[in-house]
């Protein structure tokens, strides 16, 4: 079983290597607090940040779902502001929070489902990610979480809300100049690909190509 996971992991990593640089960048930012990692050109600002994916970037959307994939209880959040568990799968802030601060946007990225999200939060970016989610729709069914494709639908809903707040021209400016973070695929690898009974008759390429096709469709 270990060799099957290793083989599948290597296959996916070799095909998704171009996407791994963003993970390295965020790890550097967490390891070097207070040191500027990203330097923007003069007179250039990033108005907002958006996150899609799974528990790595979920900031609390699963709190509002009927799912077991939650972490809104101690010891999660023990190092967050006030020691409050927010639904982040972490003891404190997560990578998107650090990135938002790096771009001088805000200290943390709220969950889109959070009922306390206000106009300023919408204009500076929110998180659509859902813990235990993945690119493959089958990955999300067992945990009853928000699929990547459904996250995109909520993003379209978000655009309509911002249009109502600031108008279409300002909305298009925000979308054209913001940072979009997509971190997903781990649950597809271990929960869908690795534990699938059809693994005995289908090779690794079938599953990795399937996940990459879903990922490509989402980005497009």
N, C-alpha and C positions, 0 to 999 in steps of 0.2 A: 504493500500500500504506500509506503514511504517513497519507493522508487517511482510509483505512478504519479504521485503529487510532484516529485522533483522533476520528472520528465515534462509534465504539463506546465509547471511553473517556468521552466527554461524555455519552452516553446512560446508561451505568452510573452515572457520578458524579451525574447529576441525580436518579436514582432511589434512590441510596444515601447521599445527603447527610446524613441524620440519623446515620449510623454513623461519619462522618468526624471528629466532635468528639473521640472517644476517641484517635484518632491524634494530633491537635493537642495534647491533654493530655499524652500520653507524650513527645512531642517537647519540650515545655516542661520536663518533668522532667529530661530528659537534658541540656538546654542550661543548666539552672540547678542544678547539684549543690549539695546542702547547704541549699537553700531550699525550705521546705515549700510544695508546690503544692496538696495535698489536705488539708483540715482537717476532721476528723471531729467530730461533736457530742460533748459531754462524756460520759464513761462508755461510749462506743461504741468497739468494737475490731473489726478484721477478722481472723478466725482463720486464713483460708487464701486462696490465690489459685490459679486454674486457668486453663490456656491451651489453646486449640484453634485449629487453623488450619494455616498453611504455614511456610515458612522464616523469616518475620519473627519468629515466636515459638517455633520449634522449638529446644529446648535440648539436643538430642542423641538423639532417638528414632531418627533415620535411621541412627545408628551401628550399630544392631542389625538392619538390614534389608539384603536383597540388592538394593541400588539404587546407581546412580551418583550420586544426589543426596546427596552427603556432603561434609562439610567438617571432618573430624576429623584434619586435618593442617596443618602450618604453611603460610602465615603466619596462618591463622585462630587466634584465641585468644592472640595474642602479647601483648595487654594484659589478659588475664584473670588471675585469681589464680594466680601461678606461671608464667604464660606457657604454659599448657597448652591445646591445642585440644580443646574439649569436644564439638564437634558443633554449636555455635552458628554460624550463618552471619554471623559478626561477628568483629572483632578483639578484642572484650571482652564485657562484659555486654550483654544486650539489654533491650528495653523492659520486658518482664515482670519482669526482675530489678530494674530501677529502681523499678517500681511496688511490688513486694514489700517493698523497703526503705522506700519512702515510707509504707507502711502499718505499718511496724515489725514485719513478719512474719519476714523473713529476708533474707539478702543476695542469694540467687539461687534460682531455681525449677528443681528437677531434672527430668530427663526420666523419664516413667513407666516406660520400658523399662530404665532404668539398674539393673543388678543390685545396686548399692550403696544404692539407696533403702531407707531404714529407716522405722520406725514414725513418728518425728517428722516425716520428710519427707511421709509420707502425710497426717498430720493437719494440716499447714500448707500443703498444696497441691503439685501436680505439673503437669507439662506433657504434654499428649497430642498436641500438634501434630507435623506431619511435613512437612519441606521438599518442595516441588513438589506439595503436595496442593492440593485445591480443593473447592468445593461440588459441582461436577458429578462424578459417579463416573468418567466417561470421562477426566477430567483426570489421575486417579491411575494409570490402567492402564499408560500408556506408561512411567512412571518406577518402577512397582512400589513405591508409597509408601502410607501409611495414609490412606484417604479420610476425609472429615469424618464420614460416617455410621459408619465403623468406629471412629473416635475416640470417638464417643458410646457404642459398645458397651464399649470399654475403660473409659470413665468409670463405666458400670454395674458393671463388674467391680471397679473401685476402691471403689465404695460398699459392696459386699459385704465387702471387706477391712477397711474402716474400721468397719463394723458389728461385725465380729469383734473389733476392737481395743478399741472404747470403747462399744459398744452402740448401739441404734437411736436413742435420745433424743439422745445427744451427736452422733451422725452427722447427724441432722436439723438440729441447731443449727449445725453447721459449714456445711452446705449452704445454710442459709437466710441466713447472715450473711457469706458469703465473696464474693470478687470473681471474676467469670468474664470472661476476655478471649477474644474471637473475632476473629482477623484472617485473612482469606482472600479469595479472589476474583481476585487478580492472575494466577494461573496459569490460571484459567478464561478470563480475558480474552485473554491472549496465546497460550497454548498450545492451548486448545480452541476458543474463539470465533474468534480471529484467524487461525489456521492451518487451520481446518476447510474442506474442499473444497466443502461445501454453502453456504459464504458467498455464492457467486455467485447462488444461487437463493432464499436465505432472508435476510430483513432483520435489522437489528440488534436490533429489539424481540424477535424470536424467541429470540435467544441471551441477551439481558439478562433477559428474563422467566423463562427457564429457570433461570438462575443464581439469581435472586432467589427463585424458588419453592423451590429446594433449600435456600437459606439460611433462608428462613422456616420450612420444615419442620424443619430442624435446631434452630432456636431454640425452636420449640414443643415 
